Amino acid sequence: MMTRLFGTREALLAAAIIACALLFSLLSPNFATSANVSTVLRNSTELFLIGLGMTLLLGVGAIDVSVGVAMGLAAILVGKLLEAGAPWYVAALAGPLSGAALGLLASLVVVVGRVPAIVGTLGLFGMYRAAIFLALGGSWLSGLPTGLTDIFAARPFGVPAALPLIAASYLLVFVAVRMTPFGPHLLAVGQSEPKARLAGVPVRATACIAFLISGLLCGLAAVFYIATYRNVAMTIGGTLALEAIAAVVLGGTSILGGRISLIGTALGVLLLRILQNGLLLIGVPSLWQPVVTGALILIVLGGEAMSGRLRLPGFLPATGPQQ
């Protein structure tokens, strides 16, 4: 079990970020500008938060492919509250609370219901996607009030105001993983659920907390989304889960569970967004962005497969007393 701070994988990611930045700076005069740097950071906000939650889920040996559309549902609630004239702080609080509720629902399906994580959350993905369609009535939710924009989408000195809150989120999770029983429990379950149960680790409670935190972060991401774009599209969050998984596994978190890297996740998010931004600036159609994301996942997991350690993450049927 381990929680990596900064190791070889993180150093390689940092080097890759620098190399990509230099390459795109040479290929496009618009890349190395303060406006573009601010844009890259802004476009990374939701992925930073959702990737942080996905790190905990993979660490515990689970996965949630519904996180993107869960953010979409939370965004709709936040948007409709603003549209109805609710104060900005009520709408801002509704995002994390609704996200946490969706995270709790996912934990009931996967942890309590013992449905394999990838199967259970894929089912939730379909349900959430239908709920988004029904809530929006087949059209966009647009022209929302600016109540959240001045607070959560401000860019003092060109730096998105979201960054301090994102840094605080990563710091809180780091403290929880390194300085409370939650961290050792999380990694013990991810390494071997049966052994963790025999060692007295509260397996179900630990996994449920991971899903709950992930959902809360999805809801927080929804607040920033509404603050920035002031609309909700029908396709909201469709590729976020794939991007989050790519960023997390790039960062060194094991898809097998039992090992996480918070700094690696943040670096993985930056590398992914820099690649996407740079490719657009040099004229590569956005259609190819999911191809790049998928290729990165396959490369990383290919290395895991060659080591003979690859398996689908998820909770197996219980073999001992339930906790």
N, C-alpha and C positions, 0 to 999 in steps of 0.2 A: 504494500500500500504506500502511496506517496502523493503529496501535493507539491508539485514543482513550482519553484519561484522563478528561477532563470537558469536554464541549462543549455545544452547543445541545440535542441530544437528551437528554442526561443532565439538564440544567437543567429541561427540560420535564417529564421523568419525576418529578423531585423535586417540582416544582410540582403535578403531578397527584396524587402521593402525599399531599401536604399538603391539597389540595382534597378528595380522597376521605375523608381522615381527619376533616376538619371536617364534611363532609356527613353521614357516618355517625354522628358524635358528636351531631349535631342530631337525627337520625332514631331513634337507639337509645341509651338511657341506659347500656347495657351495653358500648358500644364502647370508650369512652375510659376504661377501667379498667386497672389494672396487671395483673390476671389475664388480661384479654383480649389485652393487648399481648404478654404472655408466651406466650399460646396462639398468636398469629399468628407470632411468631418461631419457636416450636417447630414449627409446621406448615410452616415454610419450610425447615427443615433439609435434608431430602432434595433439595428443588428447588434450593436454593443450590448443592449439590455437583454434581448432575446437569446443571444449567444451565451451570456452569463448564466441564464437559467438552463440552457441546454447543456452547459458544462456540468452543472450539478446532476442533471438527469443521466447523462452518460457516465458520470462518476459513480452513480448508484447502480448502473447496469441497465438503465431504462432508456427510452427515447420517446419523443412526442412530435409527431409529424403534423400536428394540428396547431402549433403555436402561432403560425402566421395568420390563420383565419380566426384564431381566438383573439388576437390583437384586433382584427377587423371588427369582430362583434363588440369588443370593448370600445373601439373608436366610434361605432354607430351610437352606442349609449351616450358617450361623451358629447357627440355632435348633436344628438336629439335633445339632450338637456340644455345645451347652449341655445339651440333653436327655440326651445320653449321659454327662454328667458331666465334660466337658472344662473345664480352667481358663478363666477369662474372657479371659485374654490370648491363648490359642490361638484361641478363637472370634473375638476381635476381629481377629486377624491373618488369619484365614481369609477374612474378608469382602473386604478389598482385593485379596488374592491371587487369589481366585476371580473377582472382578470384572475384574482385569487379564487373566486367562486368557480371559474372554469377550470383552473388548476386542480381544485378539490374534486370536481367532477371527473377529470381524467384520472386522478388517484383512485377514485372509487371503482372505475372501470378496470384499471390495470392492477392496482395493489389489492384492493378488497375483492374485486371480481375475478382476479387471477387470469385475466385475459392477457396474452402476450402483448407487450407494450406497442410494438409496431402495428399490430393488428387492431388493437383497441383504439389507438389514437388515429389510425386511418379511418375507422368508422366514425369517430368524432369529427374528423376533417370533413367528411361528406355531410354530416348533420349540420355543422357550423356553416358550411358553404351554402346549404339550402336556407338556413336561418338568415344569412346575410341577404340572399336574394329576396326573401319574404319581407325582411325589415326595410329594405330599400325600395321594394315594389318595382324592381326591374330598372331603376334609374339611379343616378348618382345623388348623394346627399351633398349639396354644394352651397356656396354662399353663406357659410356659417359665420356667426358673430366673431369678433376679434378678441373676445374676453381672455383667451389663453395665449394669444399670439404675442402680445407685448411682454409677457412674463417668461414663457417657455420657449419662444422662438427668437428672442432677441440675440443680437450678435455684437456684444461690446468688443471693440477693437478687432472686429472681424472674426472673433472666436465664438462659436455657438454657446449660448448660456447653458445648454444641456450638459456640456462636458463636466462641470463641477459635480453635478448630480450623478452622472455616470461614474465618475471617479469615486464618489462616496459610496455608490452601490457596490463597486468592486471591492472597496476597502472593507465594507461591512461583511461581505461574503467571505473575504480573506480572513478576517478576525474570527468569524463563526467557524470556518473550516480548521483554522490553525490553533484556536484557543478555547474551543468548547468541545464537548463530547460529540456534537453533531458531525464534525469533520472525520474523526476516526470511525464513527459508525457508518457514515456515508461510504467511505472507501472500503470498509470491511464488507459491507453488503455487496458492493460492486465487484469485489474480488471473489467472494464466494458466499452466496446467500445462505446455503445450508450451514457452513462453518460459522458464519456470523450469528445465526440463530442459536446454534449450540453454545456459542460463547456468551449468550445472554444479551446480544444486541437487539434493540427493539426494531426489527426489520421493517414491519409495516409502517410504524410511526416515522421512521427515518425516510422511507421512500415517499410517504405522503407529504412530508415537509418539503422535500425536493420538488415535487409537483406543485405544491402550494406557492413556493417562492418563484418558480418558473412562471406560473400564471400571474402572480402579482407583477412581475417584471414585464410580462406581455401587456398588462393593463397600463403600466407606466409608459411603455413605448407608445401605446395608443394615444395618450395625452400629448406627447410630443408630436405625433403624426398629425393630430387635429390642429395643434397650435401652429404648425408649419404650413400645412396644405389647405386647411379649412374646407376640406371635402372628403368624402369617402366614395371610392370607386367600387364597382361591382367585383373587380378582380383583386381587391385589397389583400395583401398578405399571401398571395398564391405561391410565391417562391421563397418566402422568408425562412421556412423550415429547412429547405435544402441549403440555403446560404448559411444558416446558423450551424448546421451539421458540418458543412465544409470548413467554416472558420474554426470550429472547436477541434475537429480532428487534425486540421493543419497545425493548430497550436500545441499539439502534443497530448491532449486528453485522449485516453484510450477508449475506443468504441466498445471494448470488452468490459469496461468498468474497472474501478480500483485505482485509477490514476488520473489526476486532473492538473491543468495548468491555467490559472486565471490570466497571467500575463500573456501566455501563449494564445489564449482566446482573443484578447484585445489585439494582439499583433496579427492574428489570422483575419480578424475583421478588417483591419487597415489594409492588409495585402489584397484581400478580395475586392474591397472598394477601389483601391488604387488601380488594380487591373481593369475593373469594369469602367472606371472613369477614363483611364488612358486609352483603352481600346475604342471608346466612343470618340475621343478627341482625334484619333488618327483615322477615323472613318469606318471602323468595323461596326456593322449593324448590331443593335441591342439584342437582336434575335440570338446572337451567339453567346450572350452572357451566361445563360443556363448551361450551355455546352462547356464553357470554361469552368464553371462551378462544379458540374458533374465530373469533368475530367480530373479536377483536383482531388475530389473525393475518391475516385477510382485509383489514382496514383498512391494516395496515402493508404487506403485499404488494401491495395495490391501488395504493398510492403508488409502489411499485417498478415495477409494470406500466405505470402511466401515464407513467413516465419512459422506458419502452421498454427497460429493462435486466433484465427478469425472465426467468430460465430455471431449469429444475430443477437443483439442485446434484448433483454426482456426477462420477465420473472417466470420461473419454471413453477409447475405445480408444487405445492408445499410438500415437504418430506418429513416435517417434524411439527412440533407444537406451534400454533399460530400465536403471533404477538401483536 
